[in-house]
Structure formats: C-alpha cells, structure tokens
Amino acid sequence: MKRRFAWFVMVLMLGLWTVPAGAQGDSAQAAVKGVIEKQLSAFASGDKTAAYSYAAPIIQQRFSNPDVFMEMVASGYTALIAPQLVDFKDYEMRGGRVEQAVMIIARDGSAWMAHYSLQQLQDGVWRISGCWLEKLPGGSV
C-alpha cells in the first residue's frame, strides 16, 4: 500500500512539474514542433531547399547551400531521414532559445533521441540552430 501511494505521489509530482513548461509556451512549443516536423518531412521527400530553409542563419552560414547541408545530414544524421517513428518529448524554453527532445525510430529500426536547439529570429519565426543524436540503449526496435 505504501509503495502504491509513493508511486502515485511521484507520478503526480512529475505531472505537476511539466505543466508550467507547457502552459508557459504552448504557442511557441507548437511552432517549434511544426518546424521540426516540416524539416523531417523535407528530409523524407528529398527536398533539400525546404530542409535547408528551416536551419537557423548560423547553420546556413556553416553549410553554404542546400546541397552541402544535405551531404552533412546524409553522412552524420541518417536517423533523421524518413524515420519510422517521431515522438516529441521534453521541451524547455530558455529566453529566446528552445531545447526539444525527439525520440526517433530510424528506418533501420535503431532508436535515437534527437536533441534539437532552436532559436527565435527577429521576425518571430523559429529555426533549428543545432541537433545532436544520442543512440538509445537497446538500440533497435
């Protein structure tokens, strides 16, 4: 009985802990999710120009055109190209930046957590300023 109560309290606390972050930036969170989904869709369809357009200016400066950008994605971020599953997880707003975790099941069945950073530009739009992939334990589905 004590374990059930402790479990209930823990679940309740975790639920309360996440409410303020969601309530604080619902519109920003929806916009961020939309940008990531659009870029993933562009990757899946092979639309280099669209995929590149969702990258922040700092990324576009580093990878001078859509072809160079897609070469980088194809060589180091293959899990993001046409994944089987995309599941949005933790979201955290820090000033004009956002951190968004996204669980990815790649085409080959491997499991990854994609850690996205996004920045809000002066015109209010969100763009992806970075992403790093973490292979999840157990690795395959």
C-alpha positions as CSV (number, residue, x, y, z in Angstrom):
1,M,0.0,0.0,0.0
2,K,2.8,2.4,0.9
3,R,4.5,1.7,-2.4
4,R,1.4,2.5,-4.4
5,F,1.0,5.7,-2.5
6,A,4.6,6.6,-3.1
7,W,4.2,5.8,-6.8
8,F,1.1,7.9,-7.1
9,V,2.8,10.9,-5.4
10,M,5.8,10.5,-7.7
11,V,3.6,10.4,-10.9
12,L,1.6,13.4,-9.6
13,M,4.8,15.4,-8.9
14,L,6.1,14.6,-12.4
15,G,2.9,15.7,-13.9
16,L,2.8,19.0,-11.9
17,W,6.4,19.6,-12.8
18,T,5.7,19.5,-16.5
19,V,2.6,21.7,-16.5
20,P,4.3,25.1,-16.2
21,A,6.6,24.5,-19.1
22,G,3.7,23.5,-21.3
23,A,1.5,26.3,-20.1
24,Q,4.3,28.9,-20.4
25,G,4.9,28.4,-24.1
26,D,2.1,26.4,-25.8
27,S,2.2,28.6,-28.9
28,A,6.0,28.5,-29.1
29,Q,6.0,24.8,-28.4
30,A,3.6,24.2,-31.3
31,A,5.6,26.4,-33.6
32,V,8.9,24.6,-32.7
33,K,7.2,21.2,-33.2
34,G,6.0,22.4,-36.6
35,V,9.4,23.5,-37.7
36,I,11.0,20.2,-36.8
37,E,8.2,18.2,-38.4
38,K,8.5,20.2,-41.6
39,Q,12.2,19.7,-41.8
40,L,11.8,16.0,-41.2
41,S,9.2,15.9,-43.9
42,A,11.6,17.7,-46.3
43,F,14.3,15.2,-45.5
44,A,12.0,12.3,-46.2
45,S,10.9,13.8,-49.6
46,G,14.4,14.8,-50.6
47,D,13.5,18.5,-50.7
48,K,17.0,19.9,-49.9
49,T,15.9,23.5,-50.3
50,A,13.0,23.2,-47.9
51,A,15.1,21.3,-45.3
52,Y,17.8,24.0,-45.5
53,S,15.2,26.8,-45.1
54,Y,14.4,25.5,-41.6
55,A,18.0,25.9,-40.5
56,A,19.0,28.9,-38.5
57,P,21.3,31.5,-40.2
58,I,24.3,30.2,-38.2
59,I,23.8,26.8,-39.7
60,Q,23.2,28.2,-43.2
61,Q,26.5,30.1,-42.9
62,R,28.3,26.9,-41.9
63,F,26.8,24.9,-44.7
64,S,26.7,27.3,-47.6
65,N,23.9,25.8,-49.7
66,P,21.2,23.1,-49.6
67,D,23.5,20.5,-51.3
68,V,26.3,20.9,-48.7
69,F,23.7,20.9,-45.9
70,M,22.1,17.6,-47.2
71,E,25.5,16.0,-47.6
72,M,26.2,16.7,-43.9
73,V,22.7,15.3,-42.9
74,A,23.2,12.2,-45.1
75,S,26.6,11.4,-43.7
76,G,26.0,12.1,-40.0
77,Y,22.3,12.3,-39.3
78,T,20.8,9.4,-41.3
79,A,18.4,8.6,-38.5
80,L,16.5,11.8,-39.4
81,I,15.9,10.8,-43.0
82,A,12.4,9.2,-43.3
83,P,12.2,7.8,-39.7
84,Q,9.6,5.1,-38.9
85,L,8.5,7.0,-35.7
86,V,8.9,10.5,-34.4
87,D,7.8,11.2,-30.8
88,F,8.2,14.6,-29.2
89,K,9.4,14.5,-25.6
90,D,10.9,17.1,-23.3
91,Y,10.6,20.8,-24.2
92,E,12.4,23.6,-22.4
93,M,12.4,27.3,-23.2
94,R,15.4,29.4,-22.2
95,G,15.0,33.0,-23.2
96,G,14.9,33.2,-27.0
97,R,16.1,29.6,-27.3
98,V,14.3,26.2,-27.0
99,E,15.6,22.7,-26.4
100,Q,13.3,20.0,-27.8
101,A,14.0,16.3,-27.4
102,V,12.5,14.0,-30.0
103,M,12.6,10.2,-29.9
104,I,13.3,8.8,-33.4
105,I,13.0,5.2,-34.6
106,A,15.1,5.2,-37.8
107,R,14.4,3.4,-41.0
108,D,16.7,0.6,-39.9
109,G,14.9,0.2,-36.6
110,S,17.5,1.8,-34.4
111,A,16.3,4.1,-31.6
112,W,17.7,7.6,-31.1
113,M,17.0,10.7,-29.1
114,A,17.4,13.8,-31.2
115,H,18.3,16.9,-29.1
116,Y,17.3,20.0,-31.0
117,S,18.1,23.6,-30.3
118,L,16.0,26.2,-31.9
119,Q,16.3,30.0,-31.9
120,Q,13.6,32.6,-32.5
121,L,14.6,35.1,-35.1
122,Q,13.8,38.8,-35.0
123,D,10.7,38.2,-37.2
124,G,9.3,35.7,-34.7
125,V,9.9,32.5,-36.6
126,W,11.7,29.6,-35.1
127,R,14.7,28.0,-36.9
128,I,16.8,24.9,-36.0
129,S,20.2,26.0,-34.7
130,G,21.6,22.6,-33.8
131,C,20.8,18.9,-33.3
132,W,22.8,16.1,-31.8
133,L,21.8,12.5,-31.8
134,E,22.0,10.1,-28.8
135,K,21.7,6.4,-29.6
136,L,19.3,4.9,-27.1
137,P,20.2,1.8,-25.1
138,G,19.0,-1.4,-26.6
139,G,19.4,0.4,-29.9
140,S,16.8,-1.4,-32.1
141,V,13.1,-1.9,-32.3
